[in-house]
Amino acid sequence: MNILGYEFQGPYQIGTELINRAAIYVILDENNNIVDVGQTGEVGIRL
């Protein structure tokens, strides 16, 4: 999925188990509007 010129994997549904690694993530609402952008060293635990 391309967001503002950056390529992201997904979208993923709520409850999807993710590999625990460093990541930048984007949370979208049901209309694909950006709700939050963040970074974590442990995306599998964070989300």
C-alpha positions as a Markdown table, in Angstrom:
| # | Residue | x | y | z |
|---|---|---|---|---|
| 1 | Met | 0.0 | 0.0 | 0.0 |
| 2 | Asn | 1.4 | 3.4 | -1.0 |
| 3 | Ile | 0.9 | 6.2 | 1.5 |
| 4 | Leu | 2.3 | 9.6 | 0.7 |
| 5 | Gly | 4.9 | 8.1 | -1.5 |
| 6 | Tyr | 6.1 | 5.4 | 0.9 |
| 7 | Glu | 5.4 | 1.7 | 0.4 |
| 8 | Phe | 3.9 | -0.2 | 3.4 |
| 9 | Gln | 2.9 | -3.8 | 3.7 |
| 10 | Gly | -0.8 | -4.4 | 4.5 |
| 11 | Pro | -3.4 | -3.5 | 5.3 |
| 12 | Tyr | -3.7 | -6.0 | 8.1 |
| 13 | Gln | -7.0 | -6.8 | 9.9 |
| 14 | Ile | -7.3 | -6.4 | 13.7 |
| 15 | Gly | -6.0 | -9.5 | 15.4 |
| 16 | Thr | -3.4 | -10.3 | 12.8 |
| 17 | Glu | -0.2 | -11.6 | 14.4 |
| 18 | Leu | 2.8 | -9.7 | 13.3 |
| 19 | Ile | 6.5 | -10.7 | 13.4 |
| 20 | Asn | 8.2 | -9.0 | 16.4 |
| 21 | Arg | 10.7 | -6.6 | 14.7 |
| 22 | Ala | 11.4 | -2.9 | 14.3 |
| 23 | Ala | 8.8 | -1.1 | 12.1 |
| 24 | Ile | 7.1 | 2.1 | 11.1 |
| 25 | Tyr | 3.4 | 1.7 | 11.1 |
| 26 | Val | 0.3 | 3.6 | 9.9 |
| 27 | Ile | -3.1 | 3.1 | 11.4 |
| 28 | Leu | -6.0 | 3.9 | 9.1 |
| 29 | Asp | -9.7 | 4.3 | 9.7 |
| 30 | Glu | -12.5 | 2.5 | 7.7 |
| 31 | Asn | -12.2 | 5.2 | 5.0 |
| 32 | Asn | -8.4 | 4.8 | 4.7 |
| 33 | Asn | -7.8 | 8.2 | 6.5 |
| 34 | Ile | -4.6 | 8.3 | 8.5 |
| 35 | Val | -5.3 | 8.0 | 12.2 |
| 36 | Asp | -1.8 | 7.5 | 13.6 |
| 37 | Val | 1.8 | 7.0 | 12.4 |
| 38 | Gly | 4.4 | 5.5 | 14.7 |
| 39 | Gln | 7.6 | 3.5 | 15.1 |
| 40 | Thr | 8.5 | 0.7 | 17.4 |
| 41 | Gly | 11.3 | -1.8 | 17.9 |
| 42 | Glu | 8.7 | -4.5 | 18.6 |
| 43 | Val | 5.8 | -4.3 | 16.3 |
| 44 | Gly | 4.6 | -7.8 | 17.2 |
| 45 | Ile | 4.1 | -6.7 | 20.8 |
| 46 | Arg | 3.1 | -3.0 | 20.1 |
| 47 | Leu | 0.2 | -3.6 | 17.8 |
